[in-house]
Amino acid sequence: MAIWQAELTTLMSALTYASAVLALLYLFRARGILVLGDRRGLLVALLAAAAGLQALLLFGLARGWAVAFVLAAAAGQLAVGIGLWVLLAGIKPQLAGAMGRGLRRQIDRANGLAAAACATLEMAEATARFGRWQVDRAGRVFEWSTAMYRIHGAAPATFLPSLDAVLASFHADDRQSLSNALLAALAEGGEFELRLRLCRADGEMRHVIMSGRSLMPGIVCGVLVDVTAGHQAEARLREATAAALHANTALRELTLEDDLTGLSNRRQFDLSLVHEFKRAVRSGLPLGLALIDIDNFRAYNAAYGSIAGDACLRRVAQAVKSIPRRTGDVVARHRGGQIAVLLPLADDKGAERVATVLLEAVRALQILHEGVDCGFLTVSCGVAAFTSLADVNNPQELVRRAGQARDKAKTEGRNRVVKFDLSLNGDLYDFHSPPQRLDMAYWIENRVS
């Protein structure tokens, strides 16, 4: 029984040594461990020898060899064990030192990468004008990056970014919202983004966007972005836009042509009216005026749409403009669907003849209009003329008289020309075409003495 147990123990020892040899060979080949140097082969050889002696001892026990042989094998096994102990005792300090140097190299490399990442991040912060911060509920002290101090115009040696100090650096109207957002994020988590005004120690105000997010209960981190340049650019853009709109409005006021019809506009008409009235007063020659109004033009727009209405007005304007006239005649869009024709050297009869030709020119267009009895677009014309200051003493009176005649043409059935006569002068105020303040003011400033 004892022999059997010895054989089994020897067999297990041999297998153990053989497994250790195979494991070391695989480890050396797979990992490429060089820390053992030249002793790696010696270690494998001693383990292989130990496995061989165990196998020889097992074989001797199984054959019943002499005790001297078994003792020799055991002595060899003991020598191998002592050799392994000596070898491993010498390797241990070398292995520990090699592992320490490897770890130090890894740590140094990791530190170098971290330093490079921090430097890159600081460069990005400086270029993009943003800074990093972190605050905890316990210490109530901010941890700032270098860019945060730069944005605040402060130095790390002179400014401690406590929660109270940070809140005090913002505009008084923004502090409460920032305090509420920070405290809510510290207590409940979540994130926030606020547009704030930062008041620096040097008196400069910066516009910033502060974003924060809870990392864990009681700790919030975030970024502060300086958007002052963008805010100033937006302000300059708004100012430039306002100036452009103002200039555009002034240009429209100064222009002398109507955008829709291509005729002279109301400003040109007013200027021409005053100029021609003065010349008529000086020369003693007549000055005629015809006011043309499209009949039921609102109904036309309602039935056919505003686009069709604009096209219709353009066709009527071109038809009126194409009628042969004297060089000094002025055709202008008066207002809405009304056209004024100023006729120097024409008395009321001459103005009536011109208006009749204009009326027929519009009829010839044959523009469909279901809102009138004839089925086609028509106009109503009123004419008046200046002959002397005793009769008409200002240009606005001339316009008023032509307007009254036009209104009479409308009340009498439209699609006709009516010449002003004194029987229409009972209504001194024209509700349809009241004098314009600009026209009257211009006339007063440039009145004929």
C-alpha positions as CSV (number, residue, x, y, z in Angstrom):
1,M,0.0,0.0,0.0
2,A,2.9,2.4,0.9
3,I,4.6,1.6,-2.5
4,W,1.4,2.4,-4.4
5,Q,1.0,5.7,-2.6
6,A,4.6,6.7,-3.3
7,E,4.2,5.9,-6.9
8,L,1.0,8.1,-7.1
9,T,2.7,11.0,-5.4
10,T,5.7,10.7,-7.7
11,L,3.4,10.7,-10.7
12,M,1.6,13.8,-9.6
13,S,4.9,15.6,-9.0
14,A,6.2,14.7,-12.4
15,L,3.0,16.0,-14.0
16,T,3.2,19.2,-12.0
17,Y,6.7,19.9,-13.1
18,A,5.9,19.1,-16.7
19,S,2.9,21.4,-16.6
20,A,5.0,24.2,-15.1
21,V,7.5,23.8,-18.0
22,L,4.8,24.0,-20.6
23,A,3.1,27.0,-19.0
24,L,6.4,28.9,-18.8
25,L,7.3,28.2,-22.4
26,Y,3.8,29.4,-23.5
27,L,4.1,32.5,-21.3
28,F,7.5,33.4,-22.6
29,R,6.4,33.0,-26.2
30,A,3.0,34.8,-25.9
31,R,4.0,37.7,-23.6
32,G,7.6,38.1,-24.6
33,I,8.7,38.7,-21.0
34,L,12.4,39.6,-21.0
35,V,12.8,40.5,-17.4
36,L,14.4,37.1,-16.6
37,G,17.1,37.5,-19.2
38,D,19.4,34.6,-19.7
39,R,18.0,32.8,-16.6
40,R,14.8,32.1,-18.4
41,G,16.3,29.0,-20.1
42,L,18.0,27.8,-16.9
43,L,14.6,27.9,-15.1
44,V,13.0,25.9,-17.7
45,A,15.9,23.4,-17.7
46,L,15.8,22.9,-13.9
47,L,12.0,22.3,-14.0
48,A,12.4,19.9,-16.9
49,A,15.1,18.1,-14.9
50,A,12.9,17.9,-11.9
51,A,10.1,16.4,-14.0
52,G,12.6,13.9,-15.5
53,L,13.9,12.8,-12.1
54,Q,10.3,12.4,-10.8
55,A,9.6,10.2,-13.8
56,L,12.8,8.1,-13.3
57,L,11.9,7.7,-9.6
58,L,8.5,6.6,-10.5
59,F,9.9,4.1,-13.0
60,G,12.3,2.8,-10.3
61,L,9.6,2.3,-7.8
62,A,7.5,0.5,-10.3
63,R,10.4,-1.9,-11.2
64,G,11.4,-2.5,-7.7
65,W,14.9,-1.3,-8.2
66,A,17.5,-1.1,-5.5
67,V,17.1,1.3,-2.7
68,A,20.4,2.9,-3.7
69,F,18.9,4.0,-7.0
70,V,15.8,5.4,-5.4
71,L,18.0,7.4,-2.9
72,A,20.1,8.7,-5.8
73,A,17.0,9.9,-7.7
74,A,15.7,11.5,-4.5
75,A,19.1,13.2,-3.9
76,G,19.0,14.5,-7.5
77,Q,15.5,15.8,-6.9
78,L,16.7,17.6,-3.8
79,A,19.5,19.2,-5.7
80,V,17.2,20.4,-8.4
81,G,14.9,21.9,-5.7
82,I,17.8,23.7,-4.1
83,G,18.9,25.0,-7.5
84,L,15.4,26.4,-8.2
85,W,15.4,28.1,-4.8
86,V,18.7,29.7,-5.5
87,L,17.7,30.8,-9.0
88,L,14.3,32.3,-7.9
89,A,15.9,34.0,-4.9
90,G,18.3,35.8,-7.3
91,I,15.5,36.6,-9.8
92,K,13.1,38.2,-7.3
93,P,14.9,41.6,-6.9
94,Q,15.6,41.8,-10.6
95,L,11.9,41.0,-11.4
96,A,10.6,43.6,-8.9
97,G,13.0,46.3,-10.2
98,A,12.0,45.6,-13.8
99,M,8.3,45.7,-13.0
100,G,8.8,49.0,-11.1
101,R,10.6,50.5,-14.0
102,G,7.9,49.4,-16.3
103,L,5.2,50.9,-14.1
104,R,7.2,54.1,-13.8
105,R,7.5,54.3,-17.6
106,Q,3.7,53.8,-17.9
107,I,3.0,56.4,-15.3
108,D,5.4,58.9,-16.9
109,R,3.8,58.3,-20.3
110,A,0.3,58.7,-18.9
111,N,1.4,61.9,-17.2
112,G,2.9,63.2,-20.4
113,L,-0.3,62.5,-22.3
114,A,-2.4,64.1,-19.6
115,A,-0.2,67.2,-19.7
116,A,-0.4,67.4,-23.5
117,A,-4.2,67.0,-23.3
118,C,-4.4,69.8,-20.7
119,A,-2.2,72.1,-22.8
120,T,-4.4,71.4,-25.9
121,L,-7.5,72.1,-23.9
122,E,-6.1,75.4,-22.6
123,M,-5.2,76.4,-26.1
124,A,-8.8,75.5,-27.2
125,E,-10.2,77.5,-24.3
126,A,-8.1,80.5,-25.3
127,T,-9.0,80.3,-28.9
128,A,-12.8,79.6,-28.4
129,R,-13.0,82.0,-25.4
130,F,-14.5,79.5,-23.0
131,G,-13.4,78.3,-19.6
132,R,-14.2,75.2,-17.4
133,W,-15.5,75.3,-13.8
134,Q,-16.7,73.0,-11.1
135,V,-18.4,73.6,-7.8
136,D,-19.3,71.4,-4.9
137,R,-22.1,72.0,-2.3
138,A,-19.8,71.3,0.7
139,G,-16.9,73.7,0.0
140,R,-19.0,76.2,-2.0
141,V,-15.7,77.0,-3.9
142,F,-15.3,77.0,-7.6
143,E,-12.5,75.1,-9.4
144,W,-11.5,77.2,-12.4
145,S,-9.4,76.7,-15.4
146,T,-6.9,79.4,-16.5
147,A,-9.3,80.7,-19.1
148,M,-12.0,81.4,-16.5
149,Y,-9.6,83.8,-14.7
150,R,-8.9,85.4,-18.1
151,I,-12.5,85.9,-19.0
152,H,-13.2,87.4,-15.5
153,G,-10.1,89.6,-15.8
154,A,-8.8,88.2,-12.4
155,A,-5.6,86.5,-11.2
156,P,-5.5,83.3,-9.3
157,A,-3.3,84.9,-6.6
158,T,-5.8,87.7,-5.9
159,F,-9.2,86.2,-6.5
160,L,-10.8,83.2,-4.7
161,P,-13.7,81.9,-6.8
162,S,-16.1,81.2,-4.0
163,L,-19.8,80.9,-4.8
164,D,-20.6,84.4,-3.3
165,A,-17.7,86.0,-5.1
166,V,-18.7,84.5,-8.4
167,L,-22.3,85.6,-8.1
168,A,-21.1,89.1,-7.2
169,S,-19.2,89.3,-10.5
170,F,-22.3,89.2,-12.6
171,H,-24.9,91.9,-13.3
172,A,-27.3,92.5,-10.4
173,D,-30.3,91.5,-12.6
174,D,-28.7,88.2,-13.5
175,R,-27.5,87.0,-10.1
176,Q,-30.7,85.6,-8.8
177,S,-31.3,83.4,-11.9
178,L,-27.7,82.1,-11.7
179,S,-28.0,81.4,-8.0
180,N,-31.3,79.5,-8.4
181,A,-29.9,77.4,-11.3
182,L,-26.7,76.5,-9.4
183,L,-28.5,75.6,-6.2
184,A,-31.1,73.6,-8.0
185,A,-28.4,71.6,-9.9
186,L,-26.4,71.0,-6.7
187,A,-29.5,69.8,-4.8
188,E,-31.5,68.0,-7.4
189,G,-29.1,67.4,-10.3
190,G,-29.9,68.3,-13.9
191,E,-28.4,70.9,-16.2
192,F,-28.9,74.5,-17.2
193,E,-27.8,77.2,-19.7
194,L,-28.0,80.9,-19.0
195,R,-27.1,84.0,-21.0
196,L,-25.5,86.4,-18.5
197,R,-23.7,89.7,-18.2
198,L,-20.3,89.6,-16.5
199,C,-19.1,92.8,-14.8
200,R,-15.3,92.6,-14.6
201,A,-13.1,94.4,-12.1
202,D,-11.8,96.7,-14.8
203,G,-15.3,98.0,-15.5
204,E,-15.8,96.1,-18.8
205,M,-19.0,94.2,-19.3
206,R,-18.8,90.9,-21.1
207,H,-21.7,88.9,-22.4
208,V,-21.4,85.2,-21.6
209,I,-23.3,81.9,-21.8
210,M,-22.9,79.7,-18.7
211,S,-23.8,76.0,-18.9
212,G,-23.7,73.5,-16.1
213,R,-24.5,69.8,-15.5
214,S,-24.6,67.7,-12.4
215,L,-21.9,65.1,-12.2
216,M,-23.1,63.5,-9.0
217,P,-25.1,64.7,-6.0
218,G,-23.5,67.9,-4.7
219,I,-21.1,68.4,-7.6
220,V,-21.8,70.5,-10.7
221,C,-19.4,71.2,-13.6
222,G,-19.7,73.3,-16.7
223,V,-18.3,75.8,-19.1
224,L,-18.5,79.6,-19.5
225,V,-18.4,80.9,-23.1
226,D,-17.5,84.5,-23.8
227,V,-19.9,85.6,-26.6
228,T,-19.2,89.4,-26.3
229,A,-17.8,89.6,-29.9
230,G,-20.9,87.9,-31.3
231,H,-23.2,90.1,-29.2
232,Q,-21.4,93.2,-30.4
233,A,-21.6,91.9,-34.0
234,E,-25.3,91.4,-33.6
235,A,-25.7,94.9,-32.2
236,R,-23.7,96.3,-35.1
237,L,-25.8,94.3,-37.5
238,R,-29.0,95.6,-36.0
239,E,-27.7,99.1,-36.2
240,A,-26.7,98.7,-39.8
241,T,-30.1,97.1,-40.6
242,A,-31.9,100.0,-39.0
243,A,-29.7,102.5,-40.8
244,A,-30.3,100.7,-44.1
245,L,-34.1,100.7,-43.5
246,H,-34.0,104.4,-42.6
247,A,-31.9,105.1,-45.7
248,N,-34.3,103.0,-47.8
249,T,-37.3,104.9,-46.4
250,A,-35.6,108.2,-47.1
251,L,-34.7,107.1,-50.6
252,R,-38.3,106.1,-51.3
253,E,-39.3,109.5,-50.1
254,L,-36.8,111.2,-52.3
255,T,-37.5,109.1,-55.4
256,L,-39.8,110.6,-58.0
257,E,-41.1,107.4,-59.6
258,D,-43.9,105.1,-58.5
259,D,-42.6,101.5,-58.1
260,L,-45.8,99.8,-59.3
261,T,-46.9,101.8,-62.3
262,G,-43.7,103.5,-63.5
263,L,-45.4,106.9,-63.5
264,S,-44.3,109.9,-61.5
265,N,-45.1,109.4,-57.8
266,R,-47.1,111.7,-55.5
267,R,-44.0,113.7,-54.5
268,Q,-43.1,114.4,-58.1
269,F,-46.7,115.5,-58.7
270,D,-46.7,117.9,-55.7
271,L,-43.4,119.4,-56.9
272,S,-44.6,119.8,-60.4
273,L,-47.9,121.2,-59.3
274,V,-46.3,124.0,-57.3
275,H,-43.8,124.7,-60.0
276,E,-46.3,124.9,-62.8
277,F,-48.8,126.9,-60.7
278,K,-46.1,129.5,-60.0
279,R,-45.2,129.7,-63.7
280,A,-48.9,130.0,-64.6
281,V,-49.3,132.9,-62.2
282,R,-46.2,134.6,-63.6
283,S,-47.1,134.1,-67.2
284,G,-50.8,134.5,-66.9
285,L,-51.3,131.3,-68.9
286,P,-53.8,128.6,-67.8
287,L,-53.0,125.3,-66.0
288,G,-55.3,122.3,-66.3
289,L,-55.6,119.3,-64.1
290,A,-57.4,115.9,-64.7
291,L,-58.0,113.4,-61.9
292,I,-58.8,109.9,-63.1
293,D,-60.2,107.2,-60.8
294,I,-60.8,103.5,-61.7
295,D,-64.4,102.7,-61.2
296,N,-65.1,100.1,-58.5
297,F,-61.4,99.3,-58.1
298,R,-61.9,97.8,-54.7
299,A,-64.5,95.4,-56.1
300,Y,-62.0,94.5,-58.8
301,N,-59.4,93.6,-56.3
302,A,-61.9,91.6,-54.2
303,A,-63.0,89.7,-57.3
304,Y,-59.7,89.0,-59.0
305,G,-57.1,89.4,-56.3
306,S,-54.5,92.0,-55.5
307,I,-52.0,90.7,-58.0
308,A,-54.5,91.1,-60.8
309,G,-55.4,94.5,-59.4
310,D,-51.8,95.6,-59.6
311,A,-51.5,94.4,-63.2
312,C,-54.8,96.2,-64.1
313,L,-53.5,99.4,-62.6
314,R,-50.2,99.1,-64.6
315,R,-52.2,98.7,-67.9
316,V,-54.3,101.7,-67.2
317,A,-51.3,103.7,-66.2
318,Q,-49.5,102.8,-69.5
319,A,-52.6,103.6,-71.5
320,V,-52.9,107.1,-69.9
321,K,-49.1,107.7,-70.3
322,S,-49.2,106.7,-74.0
323,I,-51.7,109.5,-75.0
324,P,-49.8,112.2,-77.0
325,R,-49.3,115.3,-74.8
326,R,-47.3,118.4,-74.6
327,T,-43.7,118.2,-73.3
328,G,-44.5,119.7,-69.9
329,D,-47.5,117.4,-69.1
330,V,-47.1,115.3,-66.0
331,V,-48.8,111.9,-65.4
332,A,-48.5,110.7,-61.8
333,R,-50.1,108.2,-59.5
334,H,-52.0,110.3,-57.1
335,R,-53.2,107.6,-54.6
336,G,-54.5,104.1,-54.8
337,G,-56.3,103.6,-58.1
338,Q,-56.2,107.4,-58.9
339,I,-54.0,109.0,-61.6
340,A,-53.4,112.7,-62.0
341,V,-52.6,114.5,-65.3
342,L,-51.2,118.0,-65.0
343,L,-51.7,120.0,-68.2
344,P,-49.8,123.2,-68.5
345,L,-51.3,125.7,-71.0
346,A,-54.6,123.9,-71.0
347,D,-57.8,125.6,-69.8
348,D,-60.8,123.7,-68.6
349,K,-62.0,122.9,-72.1
350,G,-58.6,121.6,-73.2
351,A,-58.3,119.5,-70.0
352,E,-61.8,118.1,-70.7
353,R,-60.8,117.1,-74.2
354,V,-57.6,115.3,-72.9
355,A,-59.6,113.6,-70.2
356,T,-62.1,112.3,-72.8
357,V,-59.3,110.8,-74.9
358,L,-57.9,109.2,-71.7
359,L,-61.4,107.7,-71.0
360,E,-61.6,106.2,-74.4
361,A,-58.1,104.8,-74.2
362,V,-59.0,102.9,-71.0
363,R,-62.2,101.6,-72.6
364,A,-60.2,100.3,-75.5
365,L,-58.2,98.1,-73.2
366,Q,-61.3,95.9,-72.8
367,I,-60.3,94.7,-69.3
368,L,-63.1,92.4,-67.9
369,H,-64.8,93.7,-64.8
370,E,-68.0,92.1,-63.6
371,G,-68.5,94.8,-61.0
372,V,-69.7,97.4,-63.6
373,D,-72.7,97.4,-65.9
374,C,-70.9,97.3,-69.2
375,G,-68.7,94.3,-68.1
376,F,-65.4,96.1,-68.7
377,L,-63.1,98.3,-66.7
378,T,-64.0,102.1,-66.8
379,V,-62.8,105.3,-65.3
380,S,-64.3,108.5,-64.0
381,C,-62.6,111.8,-64.7
382,G,-62.8,115.2,-63.2
383,V,-61.1,118.3,-64.6
384,A,-60.5,121.8,-63.5
385,A,-58.2,124.6,-64.6
386,F,-56.4,127.7,-63.2
387,T,-57.0,130.9,-65.2
388,S,-56.3,133.7,-62.6
389,L,-55.6,134.2,-59.0
390,A,-59.0,135.8,-58.6
391,D,-60.5,132.4,-59.3
392,V,-57.9,129.9,-57.9
393,N,-55.4,131.3,-55.5
394,N,-53.4,128.2,-54.6
395,P,-52.6,124.8,-56.1
396,Q,-54.5,122.8,-53.6
397,E,-57.7,124.6,-54.6
398,L,-57.1,123.4,-58.1
399,V,-56.7,119.8,-56.9
400,R,-59.8,120.1,-54.7
401,R,-61.9,121.3,-57.7
402,A,-60.7,118.5,-59.9
403,G,-61.6,116.1,-57.1
404,Q,-65.1,117.5,-56.7
405,A,-65.7,117.1,-60.5
406,R,-64.4,113.5,-60.4
407,D,-66.8,112.7,-57.4
408,K,-69.7,114.2,-59.4
409,A,-68.8,111.9,-62.3
410,K,-69.0,108.9,-60.0
411,T,-72.4,110.0,-58.5
412,E,-73.8,110.5,-62.0
413,G,-73.0,106.9,-63.0
414,R,-69.3,106.7,-63.6
415,N,-67.5,106.1,-66.9
416,R,-67.6,109.8,-67.8
417,V,-65.8,113.2,-67.7
418,V,-67.1,116.0,-65.6
419,K,-65.8,119.6,-65.7
420,F,-65.8,121.7,-62.6
421,D,-68.2,124.5,-62.3
422,L,-69.0,126.9,-59.4
423,S,-72.1,125.0,-58.5
424,L,-69.9,122.3,-57.0
425,N,-68.1,124.8,-54.8
426,G,-70.6,124.5,-51.9
427,D,-68.6,121.6,-50.4
428,L,-65.4,123.3,-49.4
429,Y,-64.0,120.1,-47.9
430,D,-63.5,117.1,-50.0
431,F,-64.0,114.0,-47.9
432,H,-62.6,111.7,-50.7
433,S,-59.5,113.7,-51.4
434,P,-58.7,116.0,-48.4
435,P,-55.5,118.2,-48.8
436,Q,-52.4,116.5,-47.7
437,R,-50.4,118.1,-44.9
438,L,-47.2,117.7,-46.8
439,D,-48.7,119.4,-49.9
440,M,-50.2,122.3,-47.9
441,A,-47.0,122.8,-45.9
442,Y,-44.9,122.7,-49.1
443,W,-47.3,125.2,-50.7
444,I,-47.1,127.6,-47.7
445,E,-43.3,127.5,-47.8
446,N,-43.2,128.2,-51.5
447,R,-46.4,130.3,-51.9
448,V,-46.6,132.9,-54.6
449,S,-46.2,136.4,-53.2
